[in-house]
């Protein structure tokens, strides 16, 4: 059982619901090893995930409203969810990472005292030295840390 608080980025959630193998394996592993109380995401990530799922992408049909809502409900069932506030957005403007959205995810993860973020864009979090950014493809390291 992990003592680490873990934040899950939007791209991992989206890939999980679109059945990307590494993301499915990673989240299924976390669901089996980690209590909901230390597995986090945000209301921002949920809205972003549902929005992407409802958009037609390369060879993939857009999710229906029912499918998108079902995906959102599954997130609420498996994760502790932090709400995004105006203060969080304003605080994210203080960081100089190019991607302001990633700054918001970072602010939320730190507010939750998460030391790990699971993301497909680990380089986006390289500027945040006190955060371990792991890719779902790096399941071996995730297993070592989570135990």
C-alpha positions, 0 to 999 in steps of 0.5 A: 500500500502506497504512502505517496499521494498521487495526482493523475493528469488529464491525458492519462484519464483520457487515454484510460477511457479510450483504452490506450494499453499503458494507461489502462495497465497503469490505472488498473494497477493503481486501483488495485494497490492504492486507496481512493484517499490517496489517488487524486485528480481535479474537477478541471481534469474531469471536465477536460477528459469529458470534453476530449472524449466527446470530440471525434479523434483519429479513427475514434468516434466521439463518446455520446453524452451517456458514455461521457457522463459514465466516464466522469462518474467512474472518475468520481468513484475511483479518485478523490477529486479537488475542485478548481478555484479562482485562487488556484488559477491565479496562483498558477500564473505565478509559475513560468512553465509555458503551459499554464494548464499544467501550472494549474494541475501542479498547483492543485497537486501541491495543494493536495500534498501529492509528490507524484503526478502520473502524466504522459507529458513528464517533460511538462513537469520538469520545471517543478523540482519537488514533483516526481512525474511518471509516465504510465509507460514507466509501470516498472518505476510506478510499481517500485514506488507504489508497492 
